[in-house]
Amino acid sequence: MLSWVADTSSVNDGYPVFGGVWTPPEPPEPEGPDPDDNTVSVNPSITAPGTEVVITAEGSMQNETPTNGCLRYVPVSWTSDEVGASGGTFTLSAGSYTANYVPAA
């Protein structure tokens, strides 16, 4: 709150005196992504050994125009529990995060 008090005493020669503590308003919370809206898909959806699949990760608010303080979903890596497979990383391409994977034969 900010207030001015008129001081008519001789202390300040009648000039206004700051009579309160100014507290700036809290900035609004940034709108964040909803983790329930994050998706991962595989194309083709039925995989076969030796056939490449494309893993696509899409996140909530991923394609929204960013604002100051906004949050974004950025997938970093993926792993596989297939014997001999370790995983990989996603790359950003045409607004989507994708990774290629070839299941073992």
C-alpha positions in Angstrom: 0.0 0.0 0.0 1.2 3.5 -0.8 -0.1 6.6 0.9 0.9 10.2 1.2 0.4 12.2 4.4 0.3 16.0 4.4 2.6 17.1 7.1 1.7 20.7 8.1 4.3 20.8 10.8 7.5 22.8 10.4 9.5 19.6 10.2 9.0 19.2 6.4 7.8 22.7 5.6 4.4 21.4 4.7 5.7 19.0 2.0 4.0 15.5 1.6 5.7 12.7 3.6 5.8 9.1 2.5 3.6 7.4 5.1 3.5 3.7 4.2 5.3 0.8 2.7 4.9 0.1 -1.0 4.8 -3.5 -1.9 4.8 -4.4 -5.6 2.0 -6.8 -6.7 3.0 -10.4 -7.2 3.4 -11.3 -10.9 0.9 -13.8 -12.1 2.0 -17.4 -12.1 3.2 -18.5 -15.5 0.8 -20.8 -17.3 2.4 -24.2 -17.4 1.9 -27.3 -19.4 -0.3 -30.1 -18.1 1.7 -33.3 -17.9 -1.5 -35.3 -18.7 -1.5 -33.7 -22.2 2.0 -35.0 -23.1 2.0 -37.9 -25.6 4.4 -40.3 -27.1 3.5 -42.2 -30.3 5.3 -44.7 -32.5 4.8 -45.0 -36.3 4.1 -47.6 -37.4 2.2 -48.5 -34.3 2.9 -52.2 -34.8 6.6 -52.8 -34.9 8.6 -55.6 -36.6 12.2 -56.7 -36.0 14.5 -54.8 -38.4 11.9 -52.3 -39.4 12.6 -48.6 -38.5 10.0 -46.9 -36.3 9.7 -43.2 -35.6 9.0 -42.2 -32.0 7.3 -38.8 -31.7 7.0 -36.9 -28.4 4.6 -34.1 -28.2 4.0 -32.0 -25.1 1.3 -29.8 -23.6 1.7 -26.1 -24.9 4.6 -27.2 -27.0 3.4 -25.2 -30.0 2.0 -22.2 -28.1 3.6 -18.8 -28.6 6.0 -18.4 -25.6 5.6 -15.7 -23.0 7.9 -14.5 -20.3 8.2 -17.2 -17.7 6.3 -19.9 -19.6 7.1 -23.5 -19.3 7.7 -26.0 -22.1 7.8 -29.8 -22.4 11.1 -30.8 -24.0 11.8 -34.5 -24.2 15.5 -35.4 -23.8 16.0 -39.1 -24.3 14.3 -42.5 -24.5 15.3 -45.9 -23.4 14.4 -49.5 -24.4 14.3 -52.6 -22.3 15.1 -54.7 -25.4 18.2 -56.8 -24.8 21.2 -55.0 -26.4 19.3 -51.8 -27.0 20.2 -48.7 -24.9 18.1 -45.8 -26.2 18.6 -42.5 -27.9 17.9 -38.8 -28.0 15.1 -36.7 -29.5 15.7 -34.0 -32.1 13.4 -31.1 -32.9 12.1 -31.3 -36.5 9.2 -29.3 -37.9 7.8 -28.5 -34.5 7.9 -32.1 -33.2 10.5 -34.1 -31.2 11.3 -37.3 -33.0 13.7 -40.2 -32.7 14.3 -43.2 -35.0 14.6 -46.8 -33.6 15.2 -50.1 -35.3 14.1 -53.1 -33.1 16.5 -56.0 -33.2 15.8 -58.9 -35.5 
